[in-house]
Amino acid sequence: MKNFASVLMCTAVISITGCATPRDTHENLNAVLWMQTSAEYQMVATGAYRNARNAVNAAMADTSWTAAVEQQGKSYAALPPAIILDVDETVLDNSPSEALTVKKRTVYDVSDKEWDKWVRMKAATPVPGSLEFLKWAVERYPQLTIFYVTNRSVELEPETKANLMNLGYPLKEGADVIISKGDGVPSASDKSPRRSMVADKHRIIMLVGDDLGDFITGKGTPEERVAAAKAYQQYWGERWVILPNPTYGSWERALYKLGGSDAETLQAKFDKLKTAEK
């Protein structure tokens, strides 16, 4: 089988040395452009949040309703209601940061500080429909608390809070409603322990996110992740509101072995493609 990763690494620039200097696979180009320019993305995101209003109304009228698997088998009906949302690509649009990565022909590196620089700029804008939905929710139901459970590091929490406040997102005064990675629980990216923190004191009426991990543990092979999601078929589109994000996420990390070289990662992705045989 032809090693497509090696071919891609050498196609951007033709020179006498043989191989391109920049990484030019275009993996994220269309995905970022779709999120930044397409009417389709605008309408999918806005529609998801508009439909969520009906679910909020139903949940507030029914105290047996919970959206958190962490509350199954527990007593929660008398607890005050809350909505839990992810932040990145659910509430805040970070596509300019992704676009910069595309233009630089690089990939996200956890040790790189470019992401930290972006967050400290406090320049993210609202995901379509998110701000209107949350303003509506707290105006209609003042007893409702909005929690933002994010895998941004706890060190970036002040900038995250400032970005949300500057845009007008509801942040209940006197309450710690931004729960970052490493905030009160071990710093693992699994959000279940942090959802449990909220669920101990609130009835969770809705979860909103762009990644399977915003609802349940999103690890495993692609096939295992699909099976895990289907096990909660009745939740999707009602108690669980999911936003599209083709640029990054646990779906992508499930495709390749962590810690491999860039060429190995690309090759693993090509190996996962299902093609029409000719």
N, C-alpha and C positions, 0 to 999 in steps of 0.2 A: 504494500500500500504506500502511495506517495505520502511523504511527510509534508502535509500542508502548512504546518506551523513554520517550518524552515523556509518554505517557498514564500510565505507571506512576509517573513522578516527581511526578505531580500528584494521586494518588488517596488518599494516606494521610490527609491532613487537608484538609477543605474550609473555606476561609476567603474573606473578601472580596478578598484579594489574588490568589486564583486557584490558586496552586500550593502543594503541600506543602513544608514546610521539611525534614523528614527524608527520607532515601532509604528507600523502603519497598517494595522489590520482592519480599521474602520469598525471595530466591534461595537462601539457606542455611538457612532456618528448619527445613524438614523434614529436610534432610540432617544438621544438628547434632542434632536431636531423635532421629533414627533411630540415630545413633551412641551417644547418651547413654541412651536408654530402651528400645530394642527388644531383644526376645529374639533376633530374627533376626541382628542384628549380633554379639551375644555368641556365638552358636553358630557363625556363619561364621568369626569370628576364632579362637575356641577350636579349632574343627575343623581349620582350616588348620595351626595349630601342632601339633596332635596327629598329623595325617597326616605332618608333616615329620619325625617321629621315625623312621618307616620309611625315609625317604630318607637320613637321617644314617647309619643302620645299614648301608644298602647302600653308601654312599659310603666309609665307613670300611673296608669289606671289599674295596674295589676301587680300587687306586691309579691306575688309568687314568681315573678319574672326576674331572671338573672342571666347575664351574658358571660359570666366568668365560670369556667370549668373549675376554678379553685374554690367556688362556693357550693359545688355539688355536695349534697349530704350534710350541709350546714344550715344553721338558722340565720336568715338574713332579712326576712320580710320587714322587720321593724327598723332596719338600718336606714339612714338617710341615703338618697339616691346619688349616683355618680356615673359619669362617662369617662372612660379611659381612652386616650388617643396616643398614638405614636406622634413624633414630631416631624422627622425628615421625610419628605415626599408624601406626607399625610396632612400636615398642617403648614409646614414651611417648604417652599420650593427652592432647592439647592442646585437647580440645573445649570446656573452659571459656573459653579465649581466643577461640575461634570464636563461642561463645555470646554473649560480651560484644560482639563486633562486630555480631552480629545485633540485640541489644537496643539498641545505640546507633545502628542504621540507618546504619552506615558500611561501608567496604570496607577490606581490607588495603592499607596503603600502605608501601612499602619504606622511605620516609623517616620513617615514624611510629615512635615508640619504645615503643608499647604492647606489641609482641611482645618486645622486650628486657626490659621490666618483668616480663612473664609468666615468661620463662625464668629471670630472677633470683629469682623467688619459689620456684623449685625445687619447684613444687606439682603437676607432671604426675604422673599415675598410670599403672599398667601397662596397655597394650593387652591385652585378654583373651587368656590363653593364652601370652603371650610370656615372662613371668618363669618360669613352670613349665617351659616348653620349654628355655630356656637353662640353667636350673639342672640339669635332667636331662642335657643334652648334655655339660656339663663334668664332671658327676659320673660319667657312664658312660665318657667319653673324656677323661681329664685332659690328654692331649696336645693337645687341641683348643683353639684360640685364637678368641675372639669379638672381631670388629672392628665398631665402630659408625661407619659412614661417613655423615656428615650434612651438610646444607647450612646448618646453623646456623653463624654466623660464628665464627671462631677466638677472637674476644674473649669469646664466651659459653661457651667450653669448660670453664672451671672450674665454672660453675653446672650445665652439662650433666652433668659427671662427678659432682658432688655429688648431683644428682637421681637418677642411676642407682645410685650407691652406697647412698643412703638407702633405696632400694627393694629392694636386694639383688641387683641384676643383676651377673653375673660380669664382673670387670675384672681381667685378668691382671696380677699385681704386677710392676712393673719394665718393663712394656711400654706403648708409646703406642698404645692400642687405640681411642681416639676420634679420628677423622680428620675435621676440620671443613673448611668452605669456606675456602680460603686457607691450609691447613695443609700446607706443603711443596711445593705446586704452585700454579700460577696460580689466582686466586680465582674462576674461572668455575664456574657451578653444575653443569656436566657432571661426573659422578662417575667417568667412565672413567679419567682419569689417576690418581685416588686408588685405584681398584680395582687398577690396574696396580702401584701402589706395594706393595700387600699381596701381589699375585700374584707379584711378583718373589721373594718369600721364603717363600710359603705356597701349598699346594694348596687352592684354594677349592672346598669341597665343596657349598656352598649360598649362594644370595643370597636375602635376604628384604626386601621393601619394599612400598610402597603406590603407587608411581609407576613408569611405564615407564623413567624415567631411573635407577631403582635397579638396572636390569638391562642396558640398552643405552641409547644416546643417544635420548632421547624427544622429539626436535624434529620439526617438520614439520606438515603439515595433519592433520586427524583421519584422513583416508583413508590417508595415508602412515604414520601411527603404527600403525594397525591392521595394515597390510601388514608393517611391520617386526616387530611382535609375532608375527604368524602365521609368520614365517620361522623362529622358534624354538619351534614348537608342541610339540616333544617335551620341552622344558625345563620348561614351565609345570606347576605342581602337583607337581613332583618336585625338580629341581635349583633351580628358581625358585619361591619361595612368595610369593604376592601377597595383600595385605590390602586390603579395600575402604575407599576414602576418597572419598565423594561431595562433600566440602566444598571441596576445592581441589586443585590439582596441574597438571602440564603438560598434562593433557587439557583443562583449562579454558582455559589460555593459548593453546592451539591454535585456539580458536574465534574469536579477535578479534585485531585489529592492536594491538600494544603501542604505548603512547604516545597512544592516542586518548582523547577525553573520556569521562566516565562514561556519558553518553547514547549515544555511539557504541558503546561496549562492550556496553551492554544491547541496543541495536538489532541488533548483530552476533549476539548470542546468540539473539534471537528469530528472526532470519533463518535460523539453523541448525536450528530445530525442524522435525521432520517431522510433519505433521498429517494427520488423517483428513478428507478433503474431504467436505463435506456439500452 
